Amino acid sequence: MKALCSIELEKTMVRLFRIGVLLGFICAASLMMSAEDARFPNSEDLRHIRTIDSPRLSPDGQQVLIRITDDTAHGGRSHLWLTDVNGKPCRQLTYAPANTDKNSKYRGEKSAEWMPDGETVLFLSHRTEQTQLFRLPMHGGEAVAFDLKVVPAVDDSKVPDALPPQEKEKSDSKQSAPEPLPIDVSGFQIAPDGKTIAIWAKDPQTPGEKHHEEEKADAVWVDHEQHGTRLYLLDPTTSKLTVMAVAPDVSRVAWGPQSDRLLVEIEAPNGASDLGPAVSTWLVLLSDPQHPAKLALPASAHNAAWALNGKSIVFHAQAQIDAPPGYEDLYIFSFDDGKVRNLSSDFQGTVAFETPIVEAGETVLQAVETGFQTSFTRFGSGKPEPLRLAGSVAHQLGTNQNRSGWVYLANTSTQPDTLYYTASLDTPAKALNTPALVPANLQSASSQLVRWNNEGREIEGLLTLPPSAKQQKVPLLLLIHGGPTGAFQDDHSVFVDFLVGRGWAVLRPNPRGSTGRGAGFAAANKNDLGGADYRDIMAGLDAVLKQYPLDPDKLALFGYSYGGEMAGFAEGKTTRFKAIISGAPVIDQFSEYGTENDSWYDRWFFGKPWEHVADAWKQSPLAGASHASTPFLLLQGSEDETDPPGQSREMYRALRQMGVPVELVEYPREDHGPLATGIFGAPSPEPWHGFDARQRIVKFLEKAFAK
């Protein structure tokens, strides 16, 4: 069980397909449409949604680099585009290599950054057997990959024997002195002076290991991986690569403002995070790179950023009060006295995942969720000061080294993500030209905030009504978010528009346990999954039924991840719904705990299940299966490591044996998050899975509502 919410990702709901030169599309900051031609999207339309992310302002403050992800119908690959702050047309910079087929591992370009001189852009792309670092000249010419090779850190002679003696002799006879091998780059950071690039990459497979794999002598010793993600320094002029004396697994790097030092975040390898936070932060001085110093930061510290004077860093770490794992506060660490100070204690919102930006004077700009809104707040100078930015959901704020301008993305329930620019955060921003993200003439429905009370807490939700609600009562679908430490935002959701286009109202509640209301609210469902949070949702259902033209005989519920788990709880607790749909749920806390990829999150809620048997069973939807009767549809990714397929199969078997109408649909190759994004309309490399799921959802609900 992990937090899958509509603001991240892990804000994910609208990313889209390559246009520019393609007939029928134009670069535009916004798309004007006539009310007579506008229509709500159908399932095929959701295969033609693109997304925008990662805006990067050029060193001279005149251009913005962006990443556009093609729509599902065109492969869901990401490419780099360039737009101008003065209104010039945008243009595409990168394209798929020639002869790229649909089965290629090439997924486009990512992690693009400007070199400080503004003449070159660096990015990552998987165009061969490895992910490579490319440099793209901005005044013409093709992108060229750095030739990065290292001698493997894993010694073939120390690889455990896995071949029969006669085969091992053949293998040994082929061994010779180790040769440099290409590295698979995970990430990079450019020093402010542009003279050095920090790169982290996983150790390459050795010839001996490759031979073992070819011979199928490939047993896996769990939590004994020898390959680590190591840190290197690259001289971009000579392409010389130097390994640094820090342990694996490197997950992130941040350069100091003078380019003479860097912070290195290291995650302990081999499943250590399952036991709890396992991150260490190290300071590496270029004057003495072989003697890194470990900083006295919490084991959950990450996303560090330097103060402009280099005397302190700000970072995210687990909240100071008891809260679900991953719920974080914003902290500052001083190199002068070695002390850590909490900048966001008692903040009645939620610190979002985005890396903080430190201003002069050590004030910090941080993305935060407050209720159904996401924007940025200034911390460190007394009371937190919210910035006035466009949209109800503003994210990915960025600037350049000179702070000569600012860019960010923002959207509302009726406006897709739009790129904004302002010379100063004190002045209104203007929209910039970007490729159109949605097909022409698609209609969006505005959401409205609704509030109700349950068991001593005020609960909030977003209600979206179809136009037909002006004339008659309409069916209502409750949409439940993941997490449970997640939240809905008042953002642009093509999936909600798709549902509303069927004539259904949609209620998206943020019950206790959700983010955006402070750590206490997020922690209010501890050891009570499917308890008061379920009753919060049902109280919201009662509230909107009293106030709005909704048909009480045509109710349904759909959730994914923890929302799917909540769907399982509802199946055993109520008969009020005509249909319930569950995507990638947790059904049995016992089997989930032993098979998911990380149990630390779940352990916070109810402890080790073998030590808290009654609590774990009470918080398992399977416990209510004997009371189930509502038709139930399960949607599951076959490669899901967060909530493995066995969870859906357990529910399917239980309901089937109880005589409940139940359907289970599994999608090959799909992991937890990717299946969700495809269903909800974000770009996916799977051309038909999201479409298929949406068609099944509609058919299942229409059949239920027709009774």
C-alpha positions in Angstrom: 0.0 0.0 0.0 1.6 3.3 -1.1 0.3 6.8 -1.5 -1.2 7.1 -5.0 -3.0 10.4 -5.3 -4.2 12.7 -8.0 -1.7 15.5 -7.2 1.7 13.9 -7.9 2.4 11.5 -10.0 3.8 10.3 -7.3 0.4 14.3 -9.5 0.0 12.5 -12.7 -3.2 13.1 -14.4 -2.7 15.0 -17.7 0.3 14.6 -20.1 0.1 14.6 -24.0 0.9 13.9 -27.6 3.4 15.3 -30.0 2.2 17.9 -32.4 3.9 21.0 -33.8 4.2 20.0 -37.4 1.3 17.6 -37.3 -1.9 18.8 -39.1 -4.6 20.1 -37.0 -2.6 21.2 -33.9 -0.9 24.4 -33.0 1.4 25.8 -30.3 -0.8 27.9 -28.0 -0.9 29.0 -24.4 -4.6 28.2 -24.2 -7.2 26.6 -26.5 -10.4 28.6 -27.2 -13.4 26.7 -28.2 -17.0 27.5 -29.0 -19.6 26.4 -26.4 -21.8 25.0 -29.3 -19.0 22.6 -30.4 -17.7 21.6 -27.0 -18.3 18.1 -25.8 -17.1 15.9 -22.9 -14.3 13.4 -23.7 -15.0 9.8 -24.6 -12.7 6.9 -23.9 -10.9 7.3 -27.2 -10.3 11.0 -26.5 -8.4 10.0 -23.4 -5.9 8.1 -25.7 -5.1 11.6 -27.1 -4.1 13.5 -24.1 -0.5 14.8 -23.7 1.2 16.2 -20.6 3.8 18.9 -19.9 6.4 18.9 -17.1 9.9 19.9 -16.1 10.0 23.6 -17.1 13.6 24.9 -17.1 14.4 28.6 -17.5 17.5 29.4 -19.6 20.5 31.1 -18.0 19.6 34.4 -19.8 16.0 34.1 -18.7 14.6 34.3 -22.3 13.7 30.7 -23.1 12.1 27.8 -21.3 12.9 24.1 -21.9 9.9 21.8 -21.3 9.1 18.1 -21.7 6.0 17.1 -23.6 4.8 13.5 -23.3 3.1 12.1 -26.4 -0.4 10.8 -26.0 -1.1 7.1 -25.5 -2.2 6.6 -29.1 1.2 7.8 -30.3 3.3 5.8 -27.9 3.4 7.9 -24.7 7.1 8.9 -25.2 8.5 12.2 -23.9 10.3 14.8 -26.0 12.0 18.1 -25.3 10.5 21.4 -26.6 11.6 25.0 -26.4 9.4 28.0 -25.9 10.1 31.7 -25.5 9.1 34.2 -22.8 8.4 36.9 -25.4 5.7 35.0 -27.2 7.7 33.4 -30.1 6.4 30.0 -31.3 7.5 26.9 -29.5 9.4 24.2 -31.3 10.3 20.6 -30.8 13.9 19.8 -30.1 14.1 16.0 -29.9 12.5 13.1 -31.8 12.4 9.4 -31.7 15.5 7.8 -33.4 14.9 6.4 -36.8 13.6 2.8 -36.9 12.2 3.0 -33.4 9.5 0.3 -33.1 6.7 0.0 -30.6 8.6 -2.6 -28.6 11.7 -0.5 -28.2 12.9 0.4 -24.6 13.2 3.9 -25.9 10.8 6.1 -23.9 12.0 9.5 -25.0 14.1 12.1 -23.3 14.0 13.2 -19.6 15.9 15.1 -16.9 16.9 17.9 -19.3 19.0 20.8 -17.8 20.8 23.8 -19.3 24.5 24.1 -19.1 25.4 27.4 -17.4 26.5 29.0 -20.7 23.1 28.5 -22.2 24.7 27.0 -25.3 24.0 23.3 -24.6 21.3 21.2 -23.0 22.0 17.9 -21.3 19.4 15.1 -21.0 19.0 11.4 -20.5 17.7 8.9 -23.0 17.6 5.1 -23.4 18.5 4.7 -27.1 20.8 1.8 -26.8 21.2 -0.9 -24.2 21.8 1.7 -21.5 20.4 5.0 -20.5 23.0 7.6 -21.7 23.8 11.2 -21.0 23.4 13.4 -24.1 24.4 16.9 -25.0 22.3 18.9 -27.4 23.8 22.1 -29.0 21.2 24.8 -29.0 22.4 26.5 -32.1 22.1 23.5 -34.4 23.3 19.9 -34.6 22.3 16.6 -33.3 22.4 15.3 -29.8 25.5 13.3 -29.0 25.9 10.8 -26.2 28.9 11.0 -23.8 31.0 7.8 -24.1 30.9 6.8 -20.4 32.6 3.6 -19.5 34.0 2.2 -16.2 35.8 -0.9 -15.1 33.1 -3.0 -13.3 33.2 -2.7 -9.5 31.9 -6.3 -9.3 34.8 -8.7 -9.7 33.9 -11.7 -11.8 36.3 -13.9 -9.8 34.1 -13.2 -6.7 30.8 -14.0 -8.3 29.3 -17.0 -6.5 29.7 -20.2 -8.5 26.4 -21.0 -10.2 27.6 -23.2 -13.1 28.4 -27.0 -13.0 32.2 -27.6 -12.8 32.6 -28.3 -16.6 30.7 -25.2 -17.5 32.6 -23.1 -15.0 35.9 -24.2 -16.6 34.6 -23.0 -20.0 33.5 -19.7 -18.4 36.8 -19.2 -16.6 38.8 -19.8 -19.8 37.0 -16.9 -21.4 37.9 -14.4 -18.6 40.6 -11.9 -19.2 41.5 -8.6 -17.7 38.4 -6.4 -17.0 37.6 -4.0 -19.7 35.7 -0.7 -19.3 32.0 -1.2 -19.9 29.2 1.4 -20.6 27.3 2.6 -17.6 23.5 3.0 -17.2 23.0 6.5 -16.0 20.4 7.1 -13.3 20.8 10.8 -12.9 23.1 13.8 -13.1 23.6 17.3 -11.7 25.6 20.1 -13.3 27.9 22.2 -11.2 27.0 25.9 -11.2 30.2 26.8 -13.0 29.6 24.1 -15.6 33.0 22.6 -15.2 31.9 19.3 -13.6 28.9 17.1 -13.9 28.0 14.7 -11.1 26.6 11.4 -12.4 25.2 8.4 -10.6 24.9 5.1 -12.4 24.4 1.4 -11.5 27.4 -0.9 -11.9 27.3 -2.6 -15.3 26.8 -6.3 -15.8 30.1 -8.1 -16.1 30.9 -10.6 -18.9 30.9 -13.4 -16.4 27.4 -12.4 -15.1 26.2 -12.1 -18.7 27.5 -15.6 -19.4 25.7 -17.0 -16.3 22.5 -15.3 -17.5 22.8 -16.8 -21.0 23.3 -20.2 -19.5 20.3 -19.7 -17.2 22.5 -20.0 -14.2 20.7 -17.0 -12.8 19.5 -17.7 -9.3 18.7 -14.6 -7.3 20.0 -14.3 -3.7 17.5 -11.9 -2.2 18.9 -8.8 -0.6 22.5 -9.7 -1.6 22.7 -7.5 -4.8 26.4 -6.7 -5.5 25.7 -4.0 -8.1 25.4 -0.6 -6.6 24.5 2.9 -7.9 27.8 4.8 -7.6 28.8 8.5 -7.9 31.1 9.8 -10.6 32.4 13.2 -11.6 32.5 13.9 -15.3 34.7 16.6 -17.0 32.4 17.7 -19.9 35.4 19.0 -21.9 37.5 15.8 -21.8 34.8 13.2 -21.0 37.0 12.0 -18.2 35.0 10.1 -15.6 36.2 9.8 -12.0 34.6 7.5 -9.4 33.9 9.1 -6.0 34.6 7.5 -2.6 31.0 7.3 -1.4 29.1 4.1 -0.9 26.2 2.9 -3.0 23.3 3.4 -3.5 23.5 7.1 -4.5 20.0 8.5 -5.1 20.5 12.2 -5.5 23.2 14.9 -5.5 23.1 18.7 -4.9 26.0 21.0 -5.8 27.1 23.8 -3.5 26.7 27.4 -4.9 30.5 27.7 -5.4 30.8 24.4 -7.3 33.5 23.2 -4.8 31.3 20.7 -2.8 28.3 18.6 -3.1 25.7 16.8 -1.0 25.2 13.2 -1.7 22.1 11.3 -0.6 22.6 7.5 -0.2 19.9 4.9 0.3 21.2 1.8 2.1 21.0 -1.1 -0.3 19.5 -4.5 -0.3 16.1 -3.9 1.2 17.2 -1.8 4.2 14.3 0.6 3.7 11.8 -2.2 4.6 13.1 -1.8 8.2 12.6 2.0 8.2 14.2 5.1 6.9 17.7 4.3 5.5 19.0 7.5 3.9 22.4 9.1 4.8 23.6 12.5 3.6 27.2 13.1 2.9 29.3 16.2 2.2 32.0 15.8 -0.4 34.6 18.5 -0.9 36.3 18.6 -4.3 39.5 19.5 -2.5 39.4 16.2 -0.6 37.0 13.9 -2.5 38.3 10.7 -0.9 37.1 11.7 2.6 33.3 12.4 2.5 31.8 13.5 5.8 28.4 12.2 7.0 26.0 14.9 8.1 24.0 14.6 11.3 20.6 14.6 9.5 17.6 12.3 10.1 17.6 8.9 8.2 14.6 10.1 6.3 16.2 13.3 5.0 16.2 13.9 1.2 15.5 16.6 -1.4 18.3 18.8 0.0 18.9 22.3 -1.4 21.7 24.7 -0.6 21.3 28.2 0.8 22.8 30.8 -1.6 25.6 31.6 0.9 26.5 27.9 1.3 26.2 28.1 5.1 23.1 25.9 5.4 20.9 23.5 3.6 17.1 22.9 3.6 15.6 19.4 3.2 12.6 17.2 3.7 12.3 14.6 6.4 9.7 12.7 8.3 7.3 14.9 10.2 8.2 15.8 13.7 4.9 14.6 15.2 3.7 11.0 14.7 2.4 10.8 11.1 2.4 8.2 8.3 5.8 7.4 6.7 6.4 9.8 3.9 4.5 12.7 5.5 7.2 15.3 5.8 8.2 18.6 7.4 10.6 21.2 5.9 13.9 21.5 7.9 17.0 23.7 7.8 20.5 22.5 8.8 23.2 25.0 9.7 26.9 24.2 9.0 27.9 26.8 11.6 26.4 25.1 14.7 25.3 21.7 13.2 21.7 22.2 14.4 18.5 21.2 12.6 15.5 23.4 12.8 11.9 22.6 11.7 10.5 25.4 9.4 7.0 23.9 9.0 6.0 22.7 12.4 2.3 23.3 13.1 1.7 24.2 9.4 -1.9 23.3 8.7 -1.2 22.0 5.2 1.2 19.4 3.8 4.7 19.9 2.5 4.7 18.6 -1.1 7.5 16.4 -2.6 9.0 19.2 -4.8 12.6 20.2 -3.9 12.6 23.5 -2.0 14.1 26.7 -3.4 16.2 28.9 -1.0 16.0 32.6 -1.5 18.5 35.3 -0.3 18.3 35.5 3.5 17.5 31.8 3.9 13.8 32.1 3.3 12.5 29.0 1.5 9.9 28.6 -1.2 8.2 25.3 -0.8 5.3 23.6 -2.7 2.5 22.9 -0.2 -1.0 21.4 -0.3 -3.7 23.3 1.6 -7.1 21.6 1.3 -7.8 21.0 -2.4 -5.2 23.6 -3.5 -1.5 23.3 -4.3 0.7 26.3 -4.5 4.0 27.7 -2.9 4.6 29.2 0.5 7.5 31.1 1.8 8.9 29.7 5.1 11.7 31.0 7.4 10.7 34.5 8.1 8.0 34.1 10.7 4.5 33.1 9.7 4.4 31.1 6.5 3.6 33.4 3.6 1.6 32.0 0.7 2.5 33.1 -2.8 -0.2 34.3 -5.2 0.2 32.2 -8.3 -2.2 31.3 -11.1 -4.5 28.3 -11.0 -5.9 26.2 -8.2 -3.0 23.7 -8.5 0.4 25.4 -9.2 3.5 23.2 -9.3 7.1 22.8 -10.6 8.2 26.3 -9.8 11.7 27.0 -11.1 14.2 29.7 -11.8 17.8 30.0 -13.0 21.0 30.7 -11.1 20.6 34.5 -11.5 17.0 34.5 -10.4 16.2 36.6 -13.5 12.7 35.0 -13.9 10.4 32.3 -12.7 8.4 29.6 -14.4 5.8 27.2 -13.2 2.8 25.1 -14.3 -0.7 25.6 -13.1 -4.2 24.2 -13.8 -7.8 24.3 -12.6 -10.7 21.9 -13.0 -11.5 23.5 -16.4 -8.0 24.4 -17.6 -5.2 21.9 -18.4 -1.7 22.5 -17.2 -0.4 25.9 -18.5 3.1 27.2 -18.5 3.5 30.6 -16.8 6.4 33.0 -16.6 7.0 36.1 -14.5 10.1 38.2 -14.0 9.2 38.6 -10.3 7.1 36.5 -7.9 5.5 39.8 -6.8 4.0 40.4 -10.3 1.3 38.5 -12.2 2.6 35.8 -14.5 1.8 35.4 -18.2 1.0 32.2 -20.0 3.6 31.0 -22.6 3.1 29.2 -25.8 3.2 25.4 -25.5 1.8 22.6 -27.6 -1.9 21.9 -27.1 -2.4 19.1 -24.5 -6.0 18.1 -25.2 -7.9 17.6 -28.4 -9.9 20.6 -29.7 -13.3 21.3 -28.3 -13.3 19.1 -25.3 -15.5 20.3 -22.5 -14.5 20.3 -18.8 -16.9 20.5 -15.8 -16.1 22.8 -12.9 -16.0 21.3 -9.5 -17.5 22.7 -6.3 -16.3 22.4 -2.7 -18.6 20.6 -0.3 -18.2 20.2 3.4 -19.8 18.0 6.1 -19.1 16.9 9.6 -18.5 13.5 11.0 -17.4 12.3 14.4 -15.9 15.6 15.4 -14.1 16.5 12.2 -15.0 18.7 9.2 -14.5 16.7 6.0 -14.3 18.2 2.5 -15.0 16.9 -1.0 -15.2 18.0 -4.6 -18.6 17.5 -6.3 -18.8 17.7 -10.1 -22.3 17.7 -11.7 -23.2 16.9 -15.3 -25.3 19.5 -17.2 -28.3 17.1 -17.0 -28.5 17.7 -13.2 -30.2 21.0 -14.0 -33.2 19.1 -15.2 -33.3 15.8 -13.2 -31.7 13.7 -10.6 -28.5 12.0 -11.8 -26.5 8.9 -10.8 -23.6 9.5 -8.4 -20.2 7.9 -8.5 -17.9 8.2 -5.4 -14.3 8.3 -6.5 -11.8 7.4 -3.7 -8.2 8.4 -3.8 -5.1 6.3 -3.0 -2.7 6.4 -0.1 -4.4 6.6 2.2 -1.9 9.4 2.7 -2.9 11.2 -0.5 -5.6 13.7 -1.6 -7.6 14.9 -4.4 -6.9 18.4 -5.7 -9.1 20.8 -7.6 -7.1 20.0 -10.7 -7.8 19.3 -14.3 -9.0 15.7 -14.5 -10.0 14.3 -17.9 -11.1 11.2 -16.2 -13.7 13.1 -14.2 -14.8 14.9 -17.3 -15.2 11.5 -19.0 -17.4 10.3 -16.2 -19.5 13.5 -16.1 -19.9 13.1 -19.9 -21.8 9.9 -19.2 -24.3 11.9 -17.2 -23.0 10.9 -13.8 -22.1 13.2 -10.9 -18.7 12.5 -9.2 -17.9 13.1 -5.5 -14.2 13.0 -4.6 -13.9 13.1 -0.8 -10.7 13.7 1.2 -11.6 11.8 4.4 -9.4 11.7 7.6 -6.0 10.3 6.7 -5.7 12.6 3.6 -3.0 15.2 3.1 -3.5 19.0 2.9 -5.0 19.5 6.4 -1.9 19.1 8.6 -0.1 16.1 10.1 -2.8 15.5 12.7 -5.5 15.0 10.1 -3.2 12.8 8.0 -2.5 10.6 11.1 -6.2 10.4 12.2 -6.7 6.9 10.6 -3.9 5.2 12.4 -4.9 1.6 13.2 -8.3 2.4 11.8 -8.2 1.7 8.1 -11.8 1.3 6.8 -13.2 2.7 10.1 -13.8 6.4 10.6 -12.4 7.2 7.1 -15.1 4.9 5.6 -17.7 6.6 7.8 -16.4 10.1 6.7 -17.1 9.0 3.1 -20.6 7.7 3.8 -21.4 10.8 5.7 -20.4 12.8 2.7 -22.7 10.7 0.6 -25.6 11.5 2.8 -24.7 15.2 2.8 -24.7 15.6 -1.0 -27.8 13.4 -1.4 -29.7 16.0 0.8 -28.4 19.1 -1.0 -28.1 18.2 -4.7 -30.2 16.5 -7.5 -28.7 13.0 -7.1 -30.6 9.7 -7.5 -30.2 7.7 -4.3 -31.1 4.5 -6.2 -28.2 4.9 -8.6 -25.0 5.0 -6.5 -21.6 3.5 -7.2 -18.1 3.6 -5.9 -14.7 3.4 -7.6 -11.3 3.6 -6.0 -7.7 2.7 -6.9 -4.9 1.6 -4.6 -6.1 2.5 -1.1 -9.2 3.7 -2.9 -9.5 0.1 -4.2 -9.0 -1.1 -0.6 -11.8 1.2 0.5 -14.0 -0.3 -2.2 -13.3 -3.6 -0.6 -14.3 -2.3 2.8 -17.5 -0.9 1.3 -18.3 -4.2 -0.3 -18.6 -5.8 3.2 -20.1 -2.9 5.0 -23.0 -1.6 2.9 -25.6 -2.5 0.3 -26.3 1.1 -0.8 -24.2 0.9 -4.0 -25.4 -0.7 -7.2 -21.8 -1.4 -8.2 -18.3 -1.2 -6.7 -15.1 -1.1 -8.7 -11.7 -1.7 -7.1 -8.4 -1.1 -8.8 -5.2 -2.6 -7.4 -6.5 -3.0 -3.9 -5.1 -4.4 -0.6 -7.6 -7.1 0.5 -5.7 -9.1 3.1 -3.2 -7.2 5.3 -1.4 -10.5 6.2 -0.6 -11.6 2.7 0.0 -8.0 1.5 2.5 -7.4 4.3 4.7 -10.3 3.2 4.5 -9.8 -0.6 4.5 -6.0 -1.2 7.8 -4.3 -2.1 8.0 -2.3 1.2 6.2 -2.9 4.5 7.4 0.1 6.5 4.4 2.2 5.5 1.8 -0.4 6.4 3.6 -1.2 9.7 3.0 2.4 10.9 -0.8 1.8 10.7 -1.2 -1.5 12.6 2.2 -2.9 13.4 3.5 -6.3 12.5 0.4 -8.3 11.6 1.6 -11.5 13.5 1.9 -9.4 16.6 -1.4 -7.5 16.1 -3.6 -10.2 14.5 -7.0 -8.7 15.5 -6.0 -5.2 14.3 -4.6 -6.5 11.0 -7.7 -8.6 10.3 -10.1 -5.9 11.2 -8.4 -3.6 8.7 -8.5 -6.3 5.9 -11.5 -6.0 3.4 -11.4 -9.8 3.2 -12.8 -9.9 6.7 -16.2 -8.5 5.4 -16.4 -10.9 2.4 -19.1 -13.0 4.1 -21.4 -10.0 4.2 -20.8 -9.0 0.5 -23.6 -8.9 -2.1 -22.8 -5.9 -4.4 -21.6 -6.6 -8.0 -17.8 -6.1 -7.8 -15.2 -5.4 -10.6 -11.5 -5.8 -10.0 -8.9 -4.1 -12.2 -5.3 -5.3 -11.6 -1.8 -4.9 -13.1 -0.1 -8.3 -13.5 3.3 -6.8 -12.6 2.1 -4.8 -9.6 4.8 -4.8 -6.8 3.0 -2.3 -4.6 -0.3 -4.2 -4.2 0.5 -7.6 -5.9 -2.0 -9.4 -8.0 -2.7 -12.0 -5.3 -4.7 -9.3 -3.5 -7.3 -9.0 -6.2 -7.3 -12.8 -6.8 -8.1 -13.3 -3.1 -11.1 -11.0 -3.3 -12.2 -12.6 -6.6 -12.1 -16.1 -5.1 -13.9 -15.0 -1.9 -16.7 -13.2 -3.6 -17.1 -15.9 -6.2 -17.5 -18.5 -3.5 -20.0 -16.3 -1.7 -22.1 -16.1 -4.9 -21.5 -12.4 -5.4 -21.3 -11.2 -9.1 -17.6 -10.5 -9.5 -15.2 -9.9 -12.4 -11.4 -9.8 -12.4 -9.5 -8.2 -15.3 -5.7 -8.4 -15.2 -3.4 -6.3 -17.5 -0.1 -7.8 -18.5 3.2 -5.8 -18.0 1.4 -3.2 -15.8 2.8 -2.1 -12.5 0.8 -0.2 -9.9 1.2 3.5 -10.9 1.4 3.0 -14.7 -1.9 1.2 -14.9 -3.6 3.9 -12.9 -2.3 6.7 -15.1 -3.4 4.9 -18.2 -6.9 4.4 -16.8 -7.2 8.0 -15.7 -6.1 9.4 -19.1 -2.4 10.2 -18.8 0.0 9.0 -21.5 0.9 5.3 -21.3 3.1 3.1 -23.4 0.3 0.5 -23.3 -1.9 1.6 -26.2 -5.2 -0.2 -25.1 -5.1 -1.1 -21.4 -6.5 2.3 -20.2 -9.1 2.3 -22.9 -10.2 -1.3 -22.1 -10.5 -0.5 -18.4 -12.6 2.6 -19.1 -14.9 0.7 -21.4 -15.4 -2.0 -18.7 -16.0 0.6 -16.1 -18.8 2.2 -18.2 -20.4 -1.1 -19.1 -20.3 -2.3 -15.5 -21.9 0.9 -14.2 -24.5 1.2 -16.9 -25.6 -2.4 -16.3 -25.9 -1.7 -12.6 -27.7 1.6 -13.0 -30.2 0.1 -15.5 -31.6 -2.3 -12.8 
